[in-house]
């Protein structure tokens, strides 16, 4: 009888552990797969900073080059969704200044426009959550700011965006392949 109780007790403990583990797995699978880092193995990136007490975040898709240099192939005037799948979403809890241009606090889809040659622009659009191409309606673009372009020495395989807080101003860096695009902003 005592042996039987030990077997049942062990079985009950095993079942309880399995139930807890299954609950953890189920809870994780329903959560959105976002990362607060730019791990090279993730298909979505999520960056969040605080700037003078206000949150600024960017949620974006992270395509791989796979032998293609998509930015080098972009024709003049081409507007790209700045990632893959669902459009990139930029959120700010405060108004931001990009040079002399003001972005009102809120949520925006963010796009990259190839002007010509090494000239690029960051475009904010009032439509969010857009999938695929052609993307947002250009009449809903609310702000276009120039990006500084340069080349990097090391090839960046997976599209990467970083936003850093530098002395209460923000600095956005977009890298892919050997391309680097940058913008600064302040509250």
C-alpha positions as CSV (number, residue, x, y, z in Angstrom):
1,X,0.0,0.0,0.0
2,X,2.8,2.4,0.9
3,X,4.6,1.6,-2.4
4,X,1.4,2.3,-4.3
5,X,1.0,5.7,-2.5
6,X,4.6,6.6,-3.5
7,X,3.9,5.6,-7.1
8,X,0.7,7.7,-7.2
9,X,2.4,10.6,-5.4
10,X,5.3,10.5,-8.0
11,X,2.8,10.3,-10.9
12,X,0.8,13.2,-9.5
13,X,3.9,15.3,-9.0
14,X,5.0,14.5,-12.6
15,X,1.6,15.5,-14.0
16,X,1.6,18.7,-12.0
17,X,5.0,19.7,-13.4
18,X,3.9,18.8,-16.9
19,X,0.7,20.9,-16.5
20,X,2.7,23.9,-15.3
21,X,5.2,23.5,-18.2
22,X,2.5,23.2,-20.7
23,X,0.8,26.4,-19.3
24,X,4.1,28.2,-19.7
25,X,4.6,27.1,-23.3
26,X,0.9,27.9,-24.2
27,X,1.3,31.4,-22.6
28,X,4.5,32.0,-24.6
29,X,3.1,30.9,-27.9
30,X,0.3,33.4,-27.7
31,X,2.6,36.3,-26.9
32,X,3.9,38.4,-29.7
33,X,7.4,37.5,-30.8
34,X,9.3,40.7,-30.3
35,X,12.8,41.3,-29.1
36,X,14.3,44.3,-27.3
37,X,17.6,43.5,-29.0
38,X,18.7,43.1,-32.6
39,X,19.6,39.4,-32.3
40,X,20.6,38.3,-35.8
41,X,18.3,35.3,-35.5
42,X,15.0,37.2,-35.1
43,X,12.6,38.2,-37.9
44,X,11.2,41.2,-36.0
45,X,13.1,43.8,-34.1
46,X,11.7,46.1,-31.3
47,X,13.7,49.0,-30.0
48,X,12.5,51.2,-27.2
49,X,14.2,54.2,-25.6
50,X,13.2,56.9,-23.1
51,X,13.9,60.4,-24.2
52,X,13.4,63.1,-21.6
53,X,10.9,60.8,-19.9
54,X,9.0,59.9,-23.0
55,X,8.9,56.5,-24.7
56,X,10.0,56.2,-28.3
57,X,9.7,52.8,-30.0
58,X,10.2,51.1,-33.3
59,X,8.8,47.7,-34.3
60,X,10.1,46.4,-37.6
61,X,10.6,43.3,-39.8
62,X,14.2,42.1,-40.4
63,X,14.7,40.6,-43.8
64,X,18.0,39.0,-44.8
65,X,20.0,39.9,-47.9
66,X,20.3,36.3,-49.1
67,X,22.7,37.4,-51.8
68,X,20.6,40.4,-52.8
69,X,21.5,44.0,-52.2
70,X,18.0,45.4,-52.2
71,X,18.9,49.0,-51.3
72,X,21.5,49.1,-54.2
73,X,18.8,47.9,-56.6
74,X,16.2,50.5,-55.5
75,X,15.3,52.8,-58.4
76,X,15.1,56.6,-57.9
77,X,11.9,57.6,-56.2
78,X,11.2,54.1,-54.8
79,X,9.5,54.0,-51.4
80,X,10.3,50.9,-49.3
81,X,8.4,49.7,-46.2
82,X,11.7,49.7,-44.1
83,X,11.5,46.0,-43.2
84,X,9.4,43.1,-44.2
85,X,5.8,41.8,-43.8
86,X,3.9,44.3,-41.6
87,X,5.0,47.9,-42.0
88,X,7.5,49.4,-39.5
89,X,5.7,51.2,-36.7
90,X,7.3,54.2,-35.0
91,X,5.7,55.4,-31.8
92,X,6.5,58.6,-29.8
93,X,5.0,59.8,-26.6
94,X,6.2,63.4,-27.4
95,X,6.5,65.7,-30.3
96,X,9.9,65.3,-32.0
97,X,12.0,67.6,-34.1
98,X,14.0,66.3,-37.0
99,X,16.1,69.3,-37.7
100,X,13.4,72.0,-38.3
101,X,10.7,69.5,-39.2
102,X,8.2,68.5,-36.4
103,X,6.7,65.1,-36.0
104,X,3.6,65.2,-33.7
105,X,3.5,62.5,-31.0
106,X,1.7,59.4,-32.1
107,X,2.0,56.2,-34.1
108,X,3.2,56.1,-37.7
109,X,4.3,53.6,-40.3
110,X,7.8,54.4,-41.4
111,X,9.2,54.1,-44.9
112,X,12.5,54.7,-46.7
113,X,12.5,56.6,-49.9
114,X,15.4,56.5,-52.4
115,X,15.6,60.0,-53.8
116,X,18.5,59.4,-56.2
117,X,22.1,58.2,-55.9
118,X,23.2,58.4,-52.3
119,X,20.2,60.6,-51.3
120,X,17.6,58.9,-49.1
121,X,14.7,60.1,-46.9
122,X,12.8,58.7,-43.9
123,X,9.0,59.0,-44.5
124,X,6.3,59.0,-41.8
125,X,2.8,58.0,-42.8
126,X,-0.4,58.1,-40.8
127,X,-1.4,54.5,-41.8
128,X,-0.1,51.8,-39.5
129,X,-0.2,48.0,-39.7
130,X,0.0,47.7,-43.4
131,X,1.2,44.4,-45.0
132,X,3.1,44.0,-48.2
133,X,3.5,46.3,-51.1
134,X,2.6,48.7,-52.5
135,X,1.9,49.8,-48.9
136,X,0.6,53.0,-47.5
137,X,-1.1,55.6,-49.7
138,X,1.5,58.3,-50.4
139,X,-1.2,61.0,-49.8
140,X,-1.0,60.0,-46.1
141,X,2.7,60.8,-45.9
142,X,3.0,63.5,-43.2
143,X,6.7,64.0,-42.9
144,X,9.8,63.3,-45.1
145,X,13.2,64.0,-43.6
146,X,16.6,63.5,-45.3
147,X,18.8,60.6,-44.1
148,X,22.6,60.8,-44.0
149,X,24.1,58.0,-46.2
150,X,27.4,56.3,-45.8
151,X,29.0,52.9,-46.4
152,X,30.1,50.4,-43.7
153,X,33.1,48.0,-44.0
154,X,31.3,44.9,-42.7
155,X,28.3,43.4,-44.5
156,X,25.2,43.4,-42.4
157,X,23.2,40.4,-43.5
158,X,19.9,41.1,-41.6
159,X,18.3,44.5,-41.9
160,X,19.0,46.3,-38.6
161,X,17.7,49.5,-37.0
162,X,19.1,51.0,-33.8
163,X,17.8,54.0,-31.9
164,X,20.1,55.5,-29.2
165,X,19.7,58.2,-26.7
166,X,22.6,60.7,-26.9
167,X,22.4,63.6,-24.4
168,X,18.6,63.8,-24.6
169,X,18.5,63.6,-28.4
170,X,17.8,60.5,-30.4
171,X,19.9,59.0,-33.1
172,X,18.5,56.4,-35.5
173,X,20.9,54.2,-37.5
174,X,19.6,51.8,-40.3
175,X,22.1,49.3,-41.7
176,X,21.8,46.6,-44.3
177,X,24.4,45.1,-46.6
178,X,27.1,47.9,-46.7
179,X,24.6,50.7,-46.5
180,X,24.1,53.0,-43.4
181,X,21.3,55.6,-43.1
182,X,21.1,58.0,-40.2
183,X,18.8,60.6,-38.7
184,X,18.9,62.6,-35.4
185,X,15.9,64.0,-33.6
186,X,15.1,65.8,-30.3
187,X,12.0,66.4,-28.2
